[in-house]
């Protein structure tokens, strides 16, 4: 039987505490990954041509692009 790690317990508590929909975390993590590497939002389409600057204007538009199977 696997014992949950401290990090797993912390994240589970954090999500349950805030009642955050995990789908809403996807855009946040997407932007955070680029920010952590010093890439500005306006530079993302240079690295990922499938994503247009207009797709980055809202969470919903970004989720549509990321959910596209042809991405």
N, C-alpha and C positions, 0 to 999 in steps of 0.2 A: 504494500500500500504506500503510495507516494505521500510524502509530507509536504504540504504547501509551504513555499518559501515565505520569508518575511515580506518580500517585495510583492508577491502574489496577494498576500493578505492585505497589504497596504492599498494596492490598486483596487482590489475588490471592494474594500471599505470606502475608498474614495468615490468610486463609481456609484455604489449603492447610496452613499450619503448624499451625493449631489443629484441622484436620479438622472444622470447624464446618459443620453442615448449614445451607444458606442459608435454609431454611424456619424454622429456629429463630431467625434474625435478625429475622424479621417482627415478632413481638411485642415484642422488645427495641426495635426502631426505632419501633414504634407508640407505646410508652410514652415513649420519649425525645423524640419530636416534641412531645408534650403538655407534658412536663416542661420542655423548652427554652423553651416559651412561658408558663411559669408556671401551667399547669393541673394541678391535683392529680388523681390517679387517680380519686378519688371524684367529681370534677366532670365526667369524660368523658361519662357518660350524659346530662348536661344539654345537652351540645353535640351528641351523637350519640344520639338517643333509641332507635335500633335496638339499641344496646348497653346491656345491663343491668349493674348493678354486679356481679351474680353471674357474668357473662361475663368479668369481669376478674380472677377469682380464680386462674386458671392460664393457662399458655400454650396448652394444648390447647383450653380452652373459648373463648379469644379467637380462635384459629385457626379454630374451627368457625364462629364468627359472621362473621369476615372472609372466609371462604371461601364463605359463603352468597351465591348469585347475586342474592338479593333485597335484599341489604345496600345 
